[in-house]
Amino acid sequence: MKLRGQRVIRLVLVALFFATLALYTLPSRGVYAAQITNRSLTLEAGVTDGGSKPSGVVKHFFQFTIPTTGNVGSIKFLYCLTASGSCTTPHGLSTTSATLSAQTGATSFTMVNATNGAPYLTRTAASVTGPQAVTYEFSSVTNPDGTDCATVNCTFYVRISTYASTDTSGSSTDTGTVAASTAAQITLTGTMPESLIFCTGATISTTNTIPDCSTATSGAVSFNQLFSPADTATATTQMAASTNATTGYSITVNGPTLTSGSNTVTAMSSADVSKKGFRQFGMNLMANTSASAASFPGTSADVAPAANGTNFKGQALSGYNTTDTFKFVSGDTVANSANGGAGPTDAQIYTASYIVNVSGGQPIGSYTTTLTYICTATF
């Protein structure tokens, strides 16, 4: 009987030993923190500095999801050169002037930034129902200066931990790490020189709504009909101009009246309407009406785009800016970019409309003229 009792005692002791060993080896729930998910850190621009500028005073925008349901009283943000192991604060980083400028999800936090590189958020502990998406924006953070790396393109890490306590004491509930990097700023430099774009032709088209001098056609233009005292002959040409000159541009017309040998068509020395049976050669820069004695169906036009006094300043001038009224004096300034004040202007197209009236005694001949438009910009 004694031997049997000893065996029973030994079995009980062995059972107690393995039970005790199991208690030591089984992991305890709550000892290991859960992994924070969907986590990121975006370096956002500050008042003057780009978000990833080394030593820039910027905003750090954190997004992540708290997985565990329970009280959250504080969240720690530990800035390190490595994702794990001992933590070395990145050189040049400063969080002691940081402020909590925005928060969503779990809110009512304030920032404690007394320890550089280890700011934390605190509040009266309140329950979070996981998973809970949250965002926190830190303003006035000074980025690392990049001296920890061979170049200013330097990665750093922020280890995020949540706590039930209000001061990050005790064991963390959830943890996760985000990575970010400073980066060399790209500086692009270009020069806009003094510019004057001017062209003439029978027609000028637009490309993507912008007058395009590369589309200018030949300047050899014929009138629409033979000269006759019973009707008015018409023709049109176009020109386009733009400049960044501080006082803008002016355009003059230069050349003789229509001539055939020693015979001419009288140039209109003063602005007047078209008169059939009179000897007249004149022009304007306007859209002329179909009711005019000189009809330009579908061809005459006002300056386009129309002057608005800001970026479109081109305008026809007196003597050449009245519908159905014409004039021609060689050397006259017919247009300038002074609508709203002399200055730079974007490209506009002018349409020059010409008329010829003759009397019954106009000598026979082939009448021609070569006109030169000169655009002068003053910088």
CORURQUI-V621968 format. One record per backbone hydrogen bond with DSSP energy under -0.5 kcal/mol. NH is the residue of the N-H (numbers start at 1). CO is the residue of the C=O. If there is no record, write none. Layout:
# CORURQUI-V621968
NH/CO ; NH/CO
This chain:
# CORURQUI-V621968
5/1 ; 6/2 ; 7/3 ; 8/4 ; 9/5 ; 10/6 ; 11/7 ; 12/8 ; 13/9 ; 14/10 ; 15/11 ; 16/12 ; 17/13 ; 18/14 ; 19/15 ; 20/16 ; 21/17 ; 22/18 ; 23/19 ; 24/20 ; 25/21 ; 26/22 ; 31/28 ; 34/173 ; 36/175 ; 37/65 ; 40/63 ; 42/61 ; 44/42 ; 44/59 ; 46/49 ; 49/57 ; 53/50 ; 55/144 ; 56/53 ; 58/56 ; 58/141 ; 59/44 ; 60/138 ; 61/42 ; 61/59 ; 62/60 ; 62/136 ; 63/40 ; 64/134 ; 65/37 ; 66/64 ; 66/132 ; 67/65 ; 70/128 ; 72/126 ; 73/163 ; 74/163 ; 75/121 ; 76/161 ; 77/119 ; 78/76 ; 78/159 ; 79/77 ; 79/117 ; 80/157 ; 81/88 ; 88/86 ; 93/90 ; 94/142 ; 98/95 ; 99/139 ; 101/99 ; 101/137 ; 102/137 ; 104/135 ; 106/104 ; 107/105 ; 110/122 ; 112/120 ; 113/111 ; 116/114 ; 118/115 ; 120/112 ; 121/75 ; 122/110 ; 123/73 ; 126/72 ; 128/70 ; 130/128 ; 131/66 ; 132/66 ; 134/64 ; 135/104 ; 136/62 ; 137/102 ; 138/60 ; 138/136 ; 139/99 ; 139/137 ; 141/58 ; 142/94 ; 143/56 ; 143/141 ; 145/91 ; 146/91 ; 149/146 ; 154/152 ; 156/180 ; 157/80 ; 158/178 ; 159/78 ; 160/158 ; 160/176 ; 161/76 ; 162/174 ; 163/74 ; 173/162 ; 174/162 ; 175/34 ; 176/160 ; 178/158 ; 180/156 ; 182/154 ; 183/52 ; 187/185 ; 188/186 ; 193/191 ; 197/242 ; 198/196 ; 199/240 ; 201/238 ; 202/218 ; 207/210 ; 210/207 ; 212/205 ; 213/211 ; 215/212 ; 216/213 ; 217/203 ; 221/219 ; 224/234 ; 228/231 ; 231/228 ; 233/356 ; 235/354 ; 237/352 ; 238/201 ; 239/350 ; 240/199 ; 241/348 ; 242/197 ; 243/345 ; 244/195 ; 247/378 ; 248/245 ; 250/376 ; 251/335 ; 252/374 ; 253/332 ; 254/372 ; 259/368 ; 260/263 ; 263/260 ; 265/258 ; 266/264 ; 268/281 ; 269/267 ; 272/326 ; 274/324 ; 277/358 ; 278/275 ; 280/278 ; 280/357 ; 281/266 ; 282/355 ; 283/327 ; 284/353 ; 285/320 ; 288/286 ; 292/289 ; 295/293 ; 299/296 ; 300/296 ; 301/286 ; 304/349 ; 308/312 ; 309/312 ; 313/311 ; 315/336 ; 317/334 ; 320/317 ; 325/322 ; 326/272 ; 327/283 ; 328/268 ; 331/253 ; 332/329 ; 334/251 ; 334/332 ; 335/251 ; 336/315 ; 337/249 ; 339/313 ; 340/338 ; 341/338 ; 343/337 ; 345/243 ; 346/311 ; 348/241 ; 349/304 ; 350/239 ; 351/301 ; 352/237 ; 352/350 ; 353/284 ; 353/351 ; 354/235 ; 355/282 ; 356/233 ; 357/280 ; 358/228 ; 362/359 ; 367/365 ; 368/259 ; 371/369 ; 372/254 ; 373/371 ; 374/252 ; 375/373 ; 376/250 ; 376/374 ; 378/248 ; 379/377
